[in-house]
């Protein structure tokens, strides 16, 4: 054997590398074997209660199931989007019931807590299980043990099992709506801008909002552009409206928005060509093109290997107004009139400028808020002369005088269509 030969440094190094490789390969093989589905019961019927809630706590009360999705991009797995306590949850199993033969398979799960947890004890998590080779299960149950009675376990439908053709080009994912949200005018303006730019679907993870906002949401749901996903996360966890645990030591940050964004990507993976991840007060505004379709065609042509396109966030302070577009009928509607806010804060070299994204959902595995964590394609920073994120909100540089701000009237290119469309919605909902 090599290890028993000449005691040279080279031979010793080769020996160590060889042994390390053998041990590593054996460990990985054992790991994979331990995660392979095993039949634990035959001739059974799938009797567990089917769950349709958005957030479902398991009995341990440390694991919260959002939704399982079929994912065959690398191997045939069920990927369960969930929220998990990063320390307390050590072991989980997927229980698959295969019909019509009635075989019950159990797979040990890989528990992958996303890296962007921002020190909160709970974080967005992928519970990933290998599926049985000869079965395409429609439902999965999640349990802390590989033993038990499947009849007592809740069942969750595995989405994305069947391939679909795209029903829309662009979907916007908004997460999360909370704090009795009542910025009605700006929300309607954003929705109408999305439509002008080519968006056909907006998915909103709604915790709560005002009664007036409910009326507006109902209008857009009936119109067919909005899909509401109920998001009662504060029924289960102490939620923070801050992004970092040091700012507010609760269970999970920003009403679990990272989990909602990941769920929204998988929810729209097969039905939308692109997915945009941004907030209700943000609009990805093209400067070089009239709409998103022509913009994304150009960006894809220039960046053929890219799957993630990141757009610079620019603050248009709601405290700085212009008298132009002071439309009297809008003054009684709660919220901000974005057409009156066309001055943006200058960049600060020493401060990170966050970005928002338009992604190819089929190429993304995990996302955070301002970047993806794992994806198959490249990420591209889109130059701000091509497009920017118009973000009308409270200022970040509140002490700056008006003359230090940059006047940017790009939004006014759409004013005729925007005013007409907003008026139509207001007359049918609010006025």
N, C-alpha and C positions, 0 to 999 in steps of 0.2 A: 504494500500500500504506500501511497505517496507520503502519508504522515510518518511512516516509519523509516523513510529514506534519509538522504543527506539533510542535516539540520541547517539548511540555508534559509535566509530570510525569505527568499522567493518561494521555496517549497512550503514554508510555514504559512505564508500569506495565501497561497493557492489552497492549502489544506483548510484554512479557516473559512475562506470564501466558499469552498465546495460544501463543507459541513453546514455552514449557515444557510446556503441555498437549499440543501436537502431538508433541513429542519423547517425552513420557511414554507417550502412546497408541501411538505407533509402536513404542516399546520393549516395551510390554506385548503388543502384537500379535506382534512377533517372538519374544518369549518363549513365547507360547502356541503359535505355529507350530513352534518348536523342540521343544516337548514333545508335539506331535501324533504318534500312532502312524504309523510308516512301514513299508510292506511291504519286507522285505529278502530274502525267499525264498518260492518257491511250490512246491506239489506235494510238500511234505515230510510226514513223519510225526513225531509227538511221541514222541521216544525217550528223553529224559532220565530219570534215575532219580527216582522219586517219593520225597520225604523226609517222614517222619512224626515226626521228632524235634522236641522243643519248642524247642531252641536249636541253630541250624546256622550254623557259621562259613563265610563265603565265603573264597575263596583269598587275598584281601588280608589276612585275619586282623584286620581293623579293623571289619568289618561282620558282625553276627550276626542272622540272620533268626529271628524268633519265629513269626509267622503272617501271611499276607495275608488281607484281608477286602474284600469288595465293598462299596462305599459310593456310593450314588447320591443322597445328600441335597442335593448342589449340582450335581455333574456326574458322569458315569459314570467312576468311578476304581477302581483297586485300591489300597487303603491297606495297606501292609506294616508291621506292628508290628515294631520291630527295636531293636537296640542298636548305636550307631555312635560311632566316635571323632570328636569334634566338630570337629577340625582336619584330620585326615589324609584323611578321605573327602570328595572334592570332586565326584565324578561317578559316577552309577549309572544303569543302564538296566533297564527291565522288558522281558522277552522273552515275548511271548504266542504260543502256537501254536493256531491256529484250525482246528478239525476240523468237517466232513469235507473242506473244500477244501484243507487243508494249507498255508495261508498263515502265514508267520512275520512278526509285527509287532514292532517295537521302539519303545518310548516312553522318552524321557529323563525321569528321575525328578526330582521335587522332593524334596530331602532336608531334612526339617523336624525339627531337633533340639529337643526340648522345652526350654523356658526354665528349668524347675526342674531344673537339672543339679547344683547345689550345688558347683560348681567341680571336680567329678570330670571326668577326660578323656573318659570314656564316658557317654553319656546315652540315655534313652529317645528314640526317633526314629520319625517316620512317613516311610516312603519311599512317595511318592504318584505314581502314574502314570495318565495318561488311557488308557482302554481303547479298542480299535477299535470304531467305530460299529456295524458289521454283524456283530459277533461277541461272544458271551458266553463268554469263555475259562474253562475249569475250572481251569487251572493257570497259574502264572507262574514264570519264572526271573529271578533278579537277577544282573546282571553289571556289571563295571566299564567295559565297552566296548559300543559299538553293533555291533561286528563279532565274528565268531567262529563256532563250531560249537555249535548248540543241543543237539546230542546229548550234549555233554560237560557240560552245565549241569544241576544238580539242579533238580527241579520241585517247587513247593509248591502244594497245593490252595488255591484261593480260597474261603474260607468265606463264609457269609451270602448266597450267590448266589440262593437261592430263599427267598422270603418264607415265614415260618412263623407259625402262631398261637401265642399264649403257652401254654407248658406249665406255668409256675409264676408266682406273683405276686411272690415275693421270693427273691432269691439273695444270699448273702453271699460276698464275695470276701476271702479271707484270704491275705495275702502278707507276707513269705515265711516258711515254717517252716524254721528252720535251728538250728545250734548244738546238735545232738543233743537236740532239744526233748523234755522229759520232764515237763511240767506236766500230768500225765494227769487228775487230778481236776478241775482248773479247766477243762480243755478239754471234758471230758464235761459238766460243768455248763453251760458256755457253749452247747454243742451242744443240750442239752435245753431251755435257755432260748430259743434261737433257734426251736426247734420249737413251744414254747408260744406264742411271739409271732407265729407264722405263717410262718416261713421253711421253704421246701421244698427248697432246694438250697444247699450250701456248697461253694465251689470253693477248693481249697487248693493253692498253689504250693509244693511240698515239695522242699526241698534235702536235709535229713536230720532224723532224729528217733531216739529210743530204740527198742529192740525192743518194749518194752511199748506205746509209743505206736503203733508199726506195727500191733500187734494190735488196738488201739482203732480206728485208721483203717480197717483191713480190715473190722471190724464195721459201721462206718457206710457204707462203700462198698457192702457187700452189702445193707445196708438200703435203699440207693438215694438217701440224702440227700447223701452226700459224693462229689465228683469230685476226683480227684488229678491235678494237672498236674505232671509231673516237672520239676524246676528245677535242673539241674546246672551252674549258672552259674560256680561256682568251678573247673570243668574248663577254662574258657576265659579267665577274667579273674581278676585279683587283687581279691577282694571285701572290702569294709569292712562291719563291723557298726555303723558310725556313719553319721549322715545327712549330714555335711559333710566335705569333703576336708581342711579344716584340722585335723580331729580324728584323721584316719587317712588318709594319702596313698596310697590304693590306686587301682585303675582305675575302680571304680564303687561307689556308696554303697548301704548297707543291702541287700546281696544283690540289687540290681536291682529293688527292690520297685515303683518307679514304672512300669517296663516291664511288670511282672506285672499291676499294677492296670489299666493301659490295655488289655492283652490280655484281661483278664477282662471288661472292659466290652464289648468287641467280640464276644467269645466268647458272651456272654449277651444280646446286643442284640436278637435276634429271639425268644428263648425265655423271657425274664423281664420282667415288667411293671416291676419295680424292681430295682435292684442296690444293695446296701449295701457300702461300702468300710470295713472295720475290721480290727483285729487279733484274734487268738484270745483275748486277755485283756480284750476290750472287748465290752460289750453296750449297744446303744442301747435305753434303758429308758424306756418311756412312763410318765408320771406322771398324765396326764389321761385316758388311754384304756387299755383292757385289752390291746390287741395292736396290731401294726403296721398291719393293714388298716384298722381304724377310725381310727387316728392319721393315716395318709396320706390317707384320704378327706377328713378334716377339714382337713388342711393344704392339700390341693389345692383344696378348695372356697374356702378363704380366700385362696389365692395362685394364681389361675388361670393366670398366665403363668410360673410357676416350674417348673424342671426339676431343680433341685439344692437339697436340704434339708440344712442343716449343723447338727450337734448338738454342744453344748459338751462337752468332755472334762473329767471330774472324777475326781481320784485318790482311791481308797479304799485307804489304805496296808495292805499285807499284814502290816506289823509291829504293827498295832493290832487286837486280836481281842476277841471277846465269847464267853463260855462257852456261849451259846445255840447249839443245833444242833451240839453236839460229838458227832457220830455215830461210835460206836466202830469200826464196820466200815470207815469211811472212813479211819481213821488210818494204815492200812498202805498206802494208795494214795499214790504221790508226787504232790505238787502242792498247790495252795491250795484251801481250802474257802471259797468266796465268801460263803456264808451267815453266816460268822463275821466278816465285814469290812463293817461298816455305818457306819463313820465316815469322812467325806470331808474332804479338805483344803479350807480356805476359799480363795476367789479372791484373787489378788494383783493389785492395780490396775496395777502397773508391769510385769507379766509377761503376754505374749500367751497366751491360753488357746486351744490348738489345737482344731479341730473334726473330726469324722468325718461321713460323708455317706451319705444315701440319695438315689439319682439315678434319673432316667428315662434309661436307657442310649441310647435313640434320639436324645436331644437333646444328648449330650455328644460332643465331638470329641477333646479331650485333657484328662487329669486329672493333678493332683499328688496328694499324700497328704492334705492338709488343705483343699484347694479345687480346683475345676476350673480349667483354664487357658483352654479354649475351649468354649463351649456355645451352643446356640440359645436357651435359656430363661434366666430370671432365677435367681439364687441367693438363698435365704432363710435367715436365721439363726433357727433355731427357739428360742423362749424356753425357759429351763430349767424353768419350771413346767409346760411341755408334755411335755418329754422331755430326758434327758441321757445322756451316755455314761458308763456305770458301768465304771470302769477300775481293776481291782484289781492292784496292782503295788508295786514298791519305792517308798517315799515320795519326793516331790520336796521336801517341807518337813519333813525328818527331825527337826529340832530342836523342832518344835512339841509341846507337851504334849497329852495326850489331851483335856483340857478345852477346848482351842482348836479341836478338830475339830468338825464338824457331824454329829450323829447322823442318819442317813438310812436308814430301814428299808423303803424302797420295794420292794426285792428280796423282802422277806419276804411280800409279797402272793401270791407264787407258790410259797411253800415246800412246800405239800402235794404239788402236782403235781411240782415239781422233785425233791424227795426220792424220791418213788415212782419216777419215771422214771430217775433216776441209779442207784438201787439195781438196777433191772432191767438196765441196761447193765453195771454193775460185775459182777453175778453171771454175765453171759454173756461177759465179757471178762477181768477182772482177778482177781476174788475166787475 
